[in-house]
Amino acid sequence: LACHGGGAEGLQPTPPTLSGQYESYIVHSLNQYKSGARAGNIMNAFASQLTADDMARIAEVYSRQDGLYTPDTDE
């Protein structure tokens, strides 16, 4: 919650928004952190403790949340 915010909206400048992300993106990212292919000290430590089932559950919860509103730039 401290990095991604209470609503998983991502606190600027770096932690990404998790709410509304695709499940596959979240699982892929967590696996990259777990393997060390993606660097982020806090996330590497966090992901190293997760099982595949944990990652799937986390991804499902965040993917079902409403994402941030992005205005239509064509208007």
A tleap script that builds the chain and sets N, CA, C and O, in Angstrom:
source leaprc.protein.ff14SB
mol = sequence {
  NLEU ALA CYS HIE GLY GLY GLY ALA GLU GLY
  LEU GLN PRO THR PRO PRO THR LEU SER GLY
  GLN TYR GLU SER TYR ILE VAL HIE SER LEU
  ASN GLN TYR LYS SER GLY ALA ARG ALA GLY
  ASN ILE MET ASN ALA PHE ALA SER GLN LEU
  THR ALA ASP ASP MET ALA ARG ILE ALA GLU
  VAL TYR SER ARG GLN ASP GLY LEU TYR THR
  PRO ASP THR ASP CGLU
}
set mol.1.N position { 0.808 -1.200 0.000 }
set mol.1.CA position { 0.000 0.000 0.000 }
set mol.1.C position { 0.847 1.258 0.000 }
set mol.1.O position { 0.463 2.270 -0.586 }
set mol.2.N position { 1.980 1.201 0.644 }
set mol.2.CA position { 2.810 2.399 0.748 }
set mol.2.C position { 3.299 2.863 -0.614 }
set mol.2.O position { 3.387 4.067 -0.850 }
set mol.3.N position { 3.614 1.957 -1.501 }
set mol.3.CA position { 4.172 2.345 -2.803 }
set mol.3.C position { 3.101 2.523 -3.871 }
set mol.3.O position { 3.141 3.485 -4.639 }
set mol.4.N position { 2.157 1.612 -3.922 }
set mol.4.CA position { 1.163 1.638 -4.994 }
set mol.4.C position { -0.114 2.373 -4.595 }
set mol.4.O position { -0.991 2.578 -5.434 }
set mol.5.N position { -0.234 2.769 -3.337 }
set mol.5.CA position { -1.406 3.506 -2.884 }
set mol.5.C position { -2.519 2.590 -2.408 }
set mol.5.O position { -2.568 1.416 -2.772 }
set mol.6.N position { -3.395 3.123 -1.607 }
set mol.6.CA position { -4.492 2.352 -1.040 }
set mol.6.C position { -5.435 1.771 -2.074 }
set mol.6.O position { -6.020 0.712 -1.849 }
set mol.7.N position { -5.593 2.447 -3.209 }
set mol.7.CA position { -6.452 1.968 -4.276 }
set mol.7.C position { -5.662 1.397 -5.431 }
set mol.7.O position { -6.199 1.207 -6.522 }
set mol.8.N position { -4.373 1.118 -5.196 }
set mol.8.CA position { -3.467 0.575 -6.211 }
set mol.8.C position { -3.326 1.507 -7.404 }
set mol.8.O position { -3.098 1.069 -8.532 }
set mol.9.N position { -3.467 2.817 -7.130 }
set mol.9.CA position { -3.415 3.807 -8.200 }
set mol.9.C position { -2.000 4.217 -8.566 }
set mol.9.O position { -1.802 4.966 -9.523 }
set mol.10.N position { -1.024 3.746 -7.829 }
set mol.10.CA position { 0.362 4.096 -8.126 }
set mol.10.C position { 0.675 5.491 -7.632 }
set mol.10.O position { -0.009 6.450 -7.988 }
set mol.11.N position { 1.688 5.606 -6.828 }
set mol.11.CA position { 2.098 6.909 -6.311 }
set mol.11.C position { 3.284 7.375 -7.119 }
set mol.11.O position { 4.292 6.675 -7.215 }
set mol.12.N position { 3.174 8.528 -7.687 }
set mol.12.CA position { 4.213 9.041 -8.569 }
set mol.12.C position { 5.475 9.363 -7.782 }
set mol.12.O position { 5.363 9.730 -6.612 }
set mol.13.N position { 6.638 9.251 -8.338 }
set mol.13.CA position { 6.846 9.185 -9.769 }
set mol.13.C position { 7.019 7.779 -10.334 }
set mol.13.O position { 6.895 7.626 -11.549 }
set mol.14.N position { 7.296 6.740 -9.543 }
set mol.14.CA position { 7.648 5.474 -10.173 }
set mol.14.C position { 6.707 4.293 -10.008 }
set mol.14.O position { 6.500 3.592 -10.999 }
set mol.15.N position { 6.119 4.004 -8.860 }
set mol.15.CA position { 5.294 2.792 -8.784 }
set mol.15.C position { 4.108 2.857 -9.742 }
set mol.15.O position { 3.346 3.824 -9.723 }
set mol.16.N position { 3.951 1.843 -10.571 }
set mol.16.CA position { 2.873 1.870 -11.560 }
set mol.16.C position { 1.501 1.628 -10.942 }
set mol.16.O position { 1.381 1.102 -9.835 }
set mol.17.N position { 0.493 2.017 -11.668 }
set mol.17.CA position { -0.881 1.733 -11.292 }
set mol.17.C position { -1.136 0.249 -11.485 }
set mol.17.O position { -0.829 -0.305 -12.540 }
set mol.18.N position { -1.688 -0.388 -10.483 }
set mol.18.CA position { -2.027 -1.813 -10.583 }
set mol.18.C position { -3.512 -2.009 -10.851 }
set mol.18.O position { -3.901 -2.987 -11.490 }
set mol.19.N position { -4.341 -1.099 -10.374 }
set mol.19.CA position { -5.781 -1.263 -10.548 }
set mol.19.C position { -6.130 -1.224 -12.025 }
set mol.19.O position { -5.748 -0.308 -12.753 }
set mol.20.N position { -6.872 -2.247 -12.449 }
set mol.20.CA position { -7.315 -2.331 -13.834 }
set mol.20.C position { -6.303 -2.920 -14.798 }
set mol.20.O position { -6.589 -3.025 -15.991 }
set mol.21.N position { -5.132 -3.307 -14.320 }
set mol.21.CA position { -4.128 -3.912 -15.206 }
set mol.21.C position { -4.579 -5.317 -15.616 }
set mol.21.O position { -5.370 -5.949 -14.915 }
set mol.22.N position { -4.081 -5.793 -16.736 }
set mol.22.CA position { -4.369 -7.157 -17.174 }
set mol.22.C position { -3.717 -8.145 -16.222 }
set mol.22.O position { -2.596 -7.929 -15.761 }
set mol.23.N position { -4.428 -9.236 -15.927 }
set mol.23.CA position { -3.877 -10.274 -15.053 }
set mol.23.C position { -2.535 -10.777 -15.580 }
set mol.23.O position { -1.583 -10.949 -14.819 }
set mol.24.N position { -2.473 -11.009 -16.880 }
set mol.24.CA position { -1.248 -11.564 -17.460 }
set mol.24.C position { -0.060 -10.620 -17.280 }
set mol.24.O position { 1.066 -11.079 -17.086 }
set mol.25.N position { -0.293 -9.320 -17.340 }
set mol.25.CA position { 0.774 -8.335 -17.140 }
set mol.25.C position { 1.295 -8.395 -15.709 }
set mol.25.O position { 2.505 -8.372 -15.482 }
set mol.26.N position { 0.385 -8.470 -14.750 }
set mol.26.CA position { 0.791 -8.498 -13.346 }
set mol.26.C position { 1.573 -9.767 -13.040 }
set mol.26.O position { 2.618 -9.709 -12.391 }
set mol.27.N position { 1.077 -10.909 -13.499 }
set mol.27.CA position { 1.777 -12.176 -13.261 }
set mol.27.C position { 3.145 -12.151 -13.927 }
set mol.27.O position { 4.138 -12.555 -13.322 }
set mol.28.N position { 3.203 -11.682 -15.163 }
set mol.28.CA position { 4.482 -11.594 -15.888 }
set mol.28.C position { 5.471 -10.712 -15.128 }
set mol.28.O position { 6.632 -11.083 -14.955 }
set mol.29.N position { 5.017 -9.560 -14.682 }
set mol.29.CA position { 5.891 -8.638 -13.949 }
set mol.29.C position { 6.384 -9.251 -12.643 }
set mol.29.O position { 7.565 -9.146 -12.312 }
set mol.30.N position { 5.481 -9.892 -11.901 }
set mol.30.CA position { 5.889 -10.527 -10.645 }
set mol.30.C position { 6.910 -11.633 -10.887 }
set mol.30.O position { 7.863 -11.782 -10.123 }
set mol.31.N position { 6.709 -12.406 -11.949 }
set mol.31.CA position { 7.683 -13.452 -12.277 }
set mol.31.C position { 9.036 -12.867 -12.648 }
set mol.31.O position { 10.073 -13.433 -12.302 }
set mol.32.N position { 9.034 -11.735 -13.350 }
set mol.32.CA position { 10.292 -11.083 -13.689 }
set mol.32.C position { 11.009 -10.584 -12.437 }
set mol.32.O position { 12.228 -10.719 -12.322 }
set mol.33.N position { 10.273 -10.020 -11.519 }
set mol.33.CA position { 10.890 -9.583 -10.262 }
set mol.33.C position { 11.429 -10.781 -9.486 }
set mol.33.O position { 12.529 -10.728 -8.935 }
set mol.34.N position { 10.652 -11.857 -9.444 }
set mol.34.CA position { 11.069 -13.048 -8.695 }
set mol.34.C position { 12.351 -13.646 -9.275 }
set mol.34.O position { 13.227 -14.078 -8.526 }
set mol.35.N position { 12.464 -13.674 -10.600 }
set mol.35.CA position { 13.641 -14.268 -11.244 }
set mol.35.C position { 14.846 -13.330 -11.247 }
set mol.35.O position { 15.974 -13.766 -11.478 }
set mol.36.N position { 14.611 -12.054 -10.994 }
set mol.36.CA position { 15.683 -11.070 -11.039 }
set mol.36.C position { 15.855 -10.441 -12.413 }
set mol.36.O position { 16.739 -9.605 -12.603 }
set mol.37.N position { 15.017 -10.833 -13.379 }
set mol.37.CA position { 15.096 -10.266 -14.725 }
set mol.37.C position { 14.672 -8.802 -14.729 }
set mol.37.O position { 15.040 -8.049 -15.631 }
set mol.38.N position { 13.908 -8.404 -13.737 }
set mol.38.CA position { 13.469 -7.013 -13.595 }
set mol.38.C position { 13.938 -6.533 -12.232 }
set mol.38.O position { 13.713 -7.202 -11.223 }
set mol.39.N position { 14.582 -5.390 -12.198 }
set mol.39.CA position { 15.164 -4.886 -10.956 }
set mol.39.C position { 14.231 -3.943 -10.218 }
set mol.39.O position { 13.590 -3.080 -10.819 }
set mol.40.N position { 14.167 -4.115 -8.954 }
set mol.40.CA position { 13.403 -3.259 -8.051 }
set mol.40.C position { 13.544 -3.856 -6.670 }
set mol.40.O position { 12.821 -4.794 -6.332 }
set mol.41.N position { 14.440 -3.348 -5.873 }
set mol.41.CA position { 14.807 -3.987 -4.613 }
set mol.41.C position { 13.624 -4.445 -3.778 }
set mol.41.O position { 13.591 -5.584 -3.313 }
set mol.42.N position { 12.663 -3.571 -3.588 }
set mol.42.CA position { 11.502 -3.929 -2.769 }
set mol.42.C position { 10.680 -5.007 -3.458 }
set mol.42.O position { 10.275 -5.977 -2.819 }
set mol.43.N position { 10.428 -4.850 -4.751 }
set mol.43.CA position { 9.613 -5.825 -5.475 }
set mol.43.C position { 10.329 -7.169 -5.621 }
set mol.43.O position { 9.682 -8.215 -5.568 }
set mol.44.N position { 11.648 -7.160 -5.802 }
set mol.44.CA position { 12.381 -8.428 -5.876 }
set mol.44.C position { 12.212 -9.209 -4.574 }
set mol.44.O position { 11.961 -10.414 -4.599 }
set mol.45.N position { 12.348 -8.536 -3.458 }
set mol.45.CA position { 12.193 -9.184 -2.157 }
set mol.45.C position { 10.762 -9.673 -1.950 }
set mol.45.O position { 10.545 -10.780 -1.457 }
set mol.46.N position { 9.787 -8.845 -2.329 }
set mol.46.CA position { 8.382 -9.216 -2.178 }
set mol.46.C position { 8.041 -10.425 -3.050 }
set mol.46.O position { 7.475 -11.406 -2.567 }
set mol.47.N position { 8.386 -10.350 -4.328 }
set mol.47.CA position { 8.027 -11.404 -5.276 }
set mol.47.C position { 8.744 -12.715 -4.982 }
set mol.47.O position { 8.217 -13.784 -5.288 }
set mol.48.N position { 9.925 -12.655 -4.401 }
set mol.48.CA position { 10.678 -13.884 -4.117 }
set mol.48.C position { 9.931 -14.809 -3.167 }
set mol.48.O position { 10.210 -16.007 -3.120 }
set mol.49.N position { 8.995 -14.268 -2.418 }
set mol.49.CA position { 8.235 -15.054 -1.444 }
set mol.49.C position { 6.917 -15.588 -2.005 }
set mol.49.O position { 6.225 -16.349 -1.329 }
set mol.50.N position { 6.565 -15.204 -3.219 }
set mol.50.CA position { 5.264 -15.568 -3.786 }
set mol.50.C position { 5.305 -16.888 -4.537 }
set mol.50.O position { 6.283 -17.208 -5.212 }
set mol.51.N position { 4.232 -17.641 -4.409 }
set mol.51.CA position { 4.040 -18.836 -5.230 }
set mol.51.C position { 3.280 -18.415 -6.489 }
set mol.51.O position { 2.799 -17.286 -6.582 }
set mol.52.N position { 3.178 -19.318 -7.445 }
set mol.52.CA position { 2.402 -19.049 -8.662 }
set mol.52.C position { 0.939 -18.770 -8.310 }
set mol.52.O position { 0.307 -17.907 -8.919 }
set mol.53.N position { 0.402 -19.499 -7.328 }
set mol.53.CA position { -0.980 -19.267 -6.903 }
set mol.53.C position { -1.143 -17.890 -6.270 }
set mol.53.O position { -2.139 -17.207 -6.507 }
set mol.54.N position { -0.154 -17.480 -5.457 }
set mol.54.CA position { -0.196 -16.135 -4.868 }
set mol.54.C position { -0.253 -15.075 -5.963 }
set mol.54.O position { -1.055 -14.143 -5.906 }
set mol.55.N position { 0.607 -15.234 -6.953 }
set mol.55.CA position { 0.665 -14.259 -8.052 }
set mol.55.C position { -0.656 -14.204 -8.799 }
set mol.55.O position { -1.132 -13.123 -9.147 }
set mol.56.N position { -1.245 -15.359 -9.047 }
set mol.56.CA position { -2.526 -15.412 -9.761 }
set mol.56.C position { -3.623 -14.714 -8.962 }
set mol.56.O position { -4.444 -13.994 -9.529 }
set mol.57.N position { -3.640 -14.925 -7.654 }
set mol.57.CA position { -4.660 -14.282 -6.811 }
set mol.57.C position { -4.475 -12.769 -6.774 }
set mol.57.O position { -5.440 -12.015 -6.900 }
set mol.58.N position { -3.235 -12.333 -6.603 }
set mol.58.CA position { -2.941 -10.891 -6.590 }
set mol.58.C position { -3.379 -10.266 -7.909 }
set mol.58.O position { -4.026 -9.218 -7.921 }
set mol.59.N position { -3.027 -10.906 -9.013 }
set mol.59.CA position { -3.361 -10.389 -10.341 }
set mol.59.C position { -4.870 -10.315 -10.539 }
set mol.59.O position { -5.376 -9.353 -11.118 }
set mol.60.N position { -5.582 -11.319 -10.064 }
set mol.60.CA position { -7.036 -11.319 -10.217 }
set mol.60.C position { -7.668 -10.153 -9.459 }
set mol.60.O position { -8.544 -9.468 -9.986 }
set mol.61.N position { -7.228 -9.933 -8.240 }
set mol.61.CA position { -7.789 -8.844 -7.423 }
set mol.61.C position { -7.554 -7.492 -8.087 }
set mol.61.O position { -8.486 -6.703 -8.246 }
set mol.62.N position { -6.318 -7.227 -8.472 }
set mol.62.CA position { -6.019 -5.919 -9.068 }
set mol.62.C position { -6.676 -5.739 -10.424 }
set mol.62.O position { -7.100 -4.632 -10.755 }
set mol.63.N position { -6.772 -6.787 -11.208 }
set mol.63.CA position { -7.360 -6.654 -12.544 }
set mol.63.C position { -8.850 -6.348 -12.483 }
set mol.63.O position { -9.402 -5.783 -13.427 }
set mol.64.N position { -9.500 -6.710 -11.400 }
set mol.64.CA position { -10.937 -6.464 -11.259 }
set mol.64.C position { -11.254 -5.067 -10.732 }
set mol.64.O position { -12.412 -4.648 -10.730 }
set mol.65.N position { -10.235 -4.354 -10.291 }
set mol.65.CA position { -10.460 -2.998 -9.803 }
set mol.65.C position { -10.596 -2.043 -10.975 }
set mol.65.O position { -10.042 -2.267 -12.051 }
set mol.66.N position { -11.340 -0.977 -10.745 }
set mol.66.CA position { -11.456 0.053 -11.767 }
set mol.66.C position { -10.100 0.702 -11.975 }
set mol.66.O position { -9.396 1.015 -11.014 }
set mol.67.N position { -9.739 0.902 -13.227 }
set mol.67.CA position { -8.503 1.602 -13.539 }
set mol.67.C position { -8.709 3.099 -13.457 }
set mol.67.O position { -9.824 3.578 -13.248 }
set mol.68.N position { -7.653 3.812 -13.619 }
set mol.68.CA position { -7.745 5.264 -13.603 }
set mol.68.C position { -8.398 5.763 -14.875 }
set mol.68.O position { -8.265 5.148 -15.932 }
set mol.69.N position { -9.091 6.857 -14.776 }
set mol.69.CA position { -9.742 7.464 -15.926 }
set mol.69.C position { -8.693 8.119 -16.821 }
set mol.69.O position { -7.858 8.899 -16.362 }
set mol.70.N position { -8.755 7.791 -18.075 }
set mol.70.CA position { -7.876 8.419 -19.067 }
set mol.70.C position { -8.770 9.161 -20.043 }
set mol.70.O position { -9.547 8.535 -20.764 }
set mol.71.N position { -8.677 10.469 -20.078 }
set mol.71.CA position { -9.578 11.231 -20.950 }
set mol.71.C position { -9.319 10.921 -22.429 }
set mol.71.O position { -8.196 10.618 -22.832 }
set mol.72.N position { -10.365 11.003 -23.203 }
set mol.72.CA position { -10.250 10.789 -24.644 }
set mol.72.C position { -9.619 12.034 -25.264 }
set mol.72.O position { -10.197 13.119 -25.206 }
set mol.73.N position { -8.478 11.884 -25.835 }
set mol.73.CA position { -7.761 13.029 -26.394 }
set mol.73.C position { -8.304 13.456 -27.749 }
set mol.73.O position { -7.878 14.475 -28.292 }
set mol.74.N position { -9.241 12.692 -28.302 }
set mol.74.CA position { -9.817 13.020 -29.605 }
set mol.74.C position { -10.967 14.028 -29.486 }
set mol.74.O position { -11.466 14.518 -30.499 }
set mol.75.N position { -11.378 14.331 -28.287 }
set mol.75.CA position { -12.531 15.230 -28.110 }
set mol.75.C position { -12.162 16.663 -28.341 }
set mol.75.O position { -13.014 17.545 -28.233 }
savepdb mol mol.pdb
quit
